[in-house]
């Protein structure tokens, strides 16, 4: 698979050595400007995961996640966020990064993979269902701006 193939994204599982790649992501993919210290800390944590899809060298989609450890059960994976540049939405980019994240989590022994989205986010809900997710409803509670963007 070539990064120059206009239809197929190249998927990158980022780690501590990939900070320059993350910092080079053009504005507009993530909700906010990437903060170098936060990016470094995220990539250096062995429990964090980040997959970026590129086309012709441009980052077009990403998924970030965190492995959740429990004292009484196998690790689980919480998908923190998934984003796709508007020009690349509905072109399977979000699905590609999500499935790459899920495949890695399963290979690492995670026994539960989950995420949450707003009930009025129809495109995200359709994506997650099409990727084999099982929809359920639960209440969320937040403190200190947990649900602010």
matplotlib code that plots the C-alpha trace (Angstrom):
import matplotlib.pyplot as plt

x = [0.0, 1.4, 0.9, 0.4, -2.7, -5.5, -8.2, -6.4, -5.1, -1.9, -2.4, 0.2, 0.1, 2.0, 4.4, 6.9, 9.2, 6.4, 6.1, 7.3, 4.7, 1.9, 3.1, 3.2, -0.6, -2.2, -4.8, -8.4, -8.2, -8.1, -10.5, -7.7, -4.1, -1.8, 0.1, 3.6, 3.9, 0.5, 1.3, 4.6, 3.0, 0.2, 2.6, 5.0, 2.2, 2.2, -1.6, -2.4, -3.0, -3.2, -3.8, -3.6, -4.6, -2.7, -3.3, -0.5, 1.2, -1.7, -3.3, -7.0, -8.4, -7.4, -8.6, -7.2, -7.8, -6.6, -6.2, -8.1, -6.6, -8.7, -7.6, -10.2, -10.6, -8.6, -7.7, -10.4, -10.0, -11.8, -11.8, -11.4, -12.0, -12.3, -12.0, -12.0, -11.3, -14.6, -13.4, -12.7, -15.9, -18.0, -14.9, -14.2, -11.3, -12.9, -13.8, -10.2, -8.7, -11.4, -10.9, -7.1, -7.5, -9.9, -7.7, -4.7, -6.7, -7.8, -4.3, -3.1, -5.7, -8.3, -11.6, -13.9, -13.7, -16.1, -16.7, -19.5, -21.1, -24.0, -27.4, -27.9, -24.6, -26.2, -23.1, -21.0, -23.6, -24.0, -20.3, -20.0, -22.9, -21.5, -18.2, -20.0, -20.5, -23.5, -25.4, -26.5, -27.7, -26.1, -25.9, -22.8, -21.7, -18.9, -17.0, -14.8, -15.8, -15.5, -18.0, -16.8, -14.9]
y = [0.0, 3.4, 6.7, 8.1, 5.9, 8.4, 5.9, 3.8, 5.4, 4.4, 3.6, 4.6, 3.3, 6.1, 5.6, 7.7, 8.1, 9.6, 12.9, 14.8, 13.2, 14.1, 17.7, 18.0, 17.3, 20.3, 22.1, 21.0, 17.3, 17.5, 19.7, 22.0, 22.8, 20.0, 20.9, 19.5, 18.6, 16.9, 15.1, 13.8, 12.6, 10.9, 9.0, 8.1, 6.4, 2.7, 2.6, 5.1, 4.3, 6.6, 5.6, 8.2, 7.6, 9.5, 10.1, 11.6, 12.4, 14.4, 13.2, 12.7, 10.7, 9.5, 7.4, 7.7, 5.3, 4.2, 0.7, 0.4, -1.9, -3.6, -5.7, -8.3, -8.7, -8.5, -5.1, -3.2, -0.4, 2.9, 4.7, 8.4, 10.1, 9.5, 12.3, 12.7, 15.8, 17.1, 16.6, 12.9, 12.0, 9.2, 7.7, 4.9, 6.8, 6.8, 3.2, 2.4, 4.0, 2.5, -1.0, -0.7, 0.3, -2.6, -5.2, -4.0, -4.1, -7.6, -8.7, -7.2, -9.2, -6.5, -8.2, -5.2, -2.3, 0.6, 4.2, 6.7, 9.3, 11.7, 10.3, 13.1, 12.2, 10.1, 9.7, 8.5, 6.1, 4.7, 4.2, 2.3, 0.1, -0.6, -1.6, -4.2, -2.2, -3.0, 0.1, 0.4, 3.4, 4.5, 7.6, 9.7, 11.9, 14.4, 16.7, 19.7, 20.1, 16.4, 16.8, 20.1, 19.9]
z = [0.0, -1.0, 0.7, -2.8, -3.6, -3.6, -2.4, 0.2, 3.4, 5.0, 8.7, 11.3, 14.8, 16.6, 19.5, 21.4, 18.4, 16.3, 18.0, 15.0, 12.8, 15.3, 15.6, 11.8, 11.5, 9.9, 11.9, 11.5, 12.2, 16.0, 17.9, 19.1, 18.3, 19.3, 22.4, 22.2, 25.9, 25.9, 22.7, 24.1, 27.3, 25.4, 23.1, 25.9, 28.0, 27.3, 27.8, 25.1, 21.4, 18.4, 14.8, 12.0, 8.4, 5.7, 2.1, 0.0, 3.3, 4.7, 8.0, 7.1, 10.1, 13.5, 16.4, 19.9, 22.7, 26.2, 27.6, 30.8, 33.4, 36.2, 39.2, 38.5, 34.7, 31.5, 30.0, 28.0, 25.5, 25.6, 22.3, 23.3, 20.0, 16.3, 13.8, 10.0, 8.0, 6.5, 2.9, 3.7, 5.5, 4.2, 2.4, 4.9, 6.6, 10.0, 9.7, 8.7, 11.8, 14.1, 12.7, 13.0, 16.6, 17.3, 15.7, 17.7, 21.0, 20.3, 19.4, 22.7, 24.7, 25.4, 26.1, 25.9, 23.4, 23.8, 23.1, 23.5, 21.3, 21.5, 20.5, 17.9, 16.1, 13.4, 11.2, 14.1, 15.2, 11.7, 11.4, 14.7, 13.9, 10.4, 12.1, 14.2, 17.3, 19.5, 20.6, 24.1, 26.2, 29.4, 31.5, 31.6, 34.5, 34.3, 36.5, 35.8, 32.2, 31.3, 28.4, 27.1, 23.8]

ax = plt.figure().add_subplot(projection="3d")
ax.plot(x, y, z, "-o")
ax.set_aspect("equal")
plt.show()
